[in-house]
Amino acid sequence: MHTLLVGLALAVGAPALKDRTPPEPSILGNWKLTEWLSPNGAKNAIAEGSGVEFLPGGKRIWRDGPDDTEERSYKLYPKTSPAAIDLIRAAGMQEPTVHPAIFKIDGDKLVIVIGPPNGERPKSIDQADPYMLMRFERIHKKD
């Protein structure tokens, strides 16, 4: 009986085995735009210094070159598959424009497949005909 109680106490007190899968990489941080495809699949020109910085609290800074920045916002739906994001752009006094999108992070690479403004969210990262596709590489801070 004593052995049973000790065994039970150890089992209850032992830390539970947890899923040891590493956490998903975070979209937070600074990203350099490396490829930008239009709805017709044409490559858009990318100005040097273009990219986006995703900040906590749904704020992002879009850079269209080193001297052209605009504060925008976003909303994550990370528990969806594929991970979903709304890219939100203020429209002055009107309702903001919401671009429903999905994204995938693979190490230091980010792919965002963007649907039409206020339209349907893309279903797959490999979707043959997205509204827009953007590829980024993470910018690491220099020490």
N, C-alpha and C positions, 0 to 999 in steps of 0.2 A: 504494500500500500504506500509506504514511504517513497519508494522508487517511482511509483506512478505519479505521486504528487510533485516530486522534483522534476520529472520529465514534463509534466503538464506546465509547471511554472516556467521552465526553460523555453518551451514552445510558445507560450503566450508572451514572454518577455523578449524573445528573439526578434530582430528586425525582419519584417516581411521581405521576401524576395521580390524585388521590383523589376519592372521592365528596364533593362539596361541599354535600350536604344538611345543613341545620342540625340540631343534636342535638334529640332529643325533649325537650319541657319536663319538668321534674322534678316528681314528686309531693311532694317534700320541701318543707316550709314550713307556713305557717299558713293555714287555710282557714275562711271563714265559711259556715255552713250557710244556704242561701237557700230551699231547697225540699226537702220530705221527704214522699214518697208511700208509703203503706202498701200491703200486698199487694192490697187491694181497690181501690186507686187513690185512696183518700181522702187528703186533705192533712192531715198532722200539724201541730199547733201547734209553733212554734219559739220557744223562749225567747230573749230578747235575749242576745247573747254566745255562742250555740251554734256549735259548729264542731269542727274537728279540727286538730291539728298533727302532721304526719308528720315524724319525726326519723330521722336515720341509724341504721342497725343494727336496723331492724325495730320501733322503739318509736313509739307514737303516743299523744297525749293527747287524749281525747274530752272535749268541754265541752258540758254540757247546761245552759247558762246560765253566768253569770260566776263563780258560787261552787260549781258542781257539776262537778268534773273527775274523770276516772278514767284511770289508765294502762292501756293496752291494747297489743296488738302487731299486726304485719302482716307479710306475706311477699309480695314482688313477683315476678311472672313477666312482665317487660317485653317479652321477645322474642316473646310470643304475639300473636296477632291475633284479636280485640282484646286489648289489654294486660290481663292478669289480676292479681288481688290476692286474698289471703286476709285477711279481717279477723278477728282472733283476740281472743276475750274470755275471760279467766280465769273459771273456774267453781269457785272455792274448792278443795276437795280433789279434785274430779272432773276429768275430762279437759276441757280448754278447748273452748269452742264456736267452731267455724270457720264463718264465712260466706264461701263462695266468691263472688267478684264479678269484674266487669270494670270498666274505667274508661277514660275519654277526657279528655284535657286539651286545651283549645283556648284558647290564650293564658292569660288569668287565670281561666278557667272550668274546673271539674272536675265530671264526671258519673260517679257510681258506680252501677252496676246490681248489686244484691245478690241472690244466690240464697238458698234456705232454709238454715237452720243445718245444717251437716254434709251438705248435699244437693248437687244438681248446680249447676255454674257456668252462669250465663246465657250465651247464645250471641251475643247482639247488643245493642249499646247501644240500639237502637231496638226492642228486644223489647216486644211488646204487653202482656205480662202478667208483669212481673218480680215477684219476691218483695217487693222494696223498691227505691226509686230515690231517690237523694240528689243534689242539686246544690249546688255550693259556688262561692264566689268567693275568689280569693287575697287575703290581707291583706298589704299591703306595709308594711314597717317604716317608721316615721316617723323622719326624721333629726333 
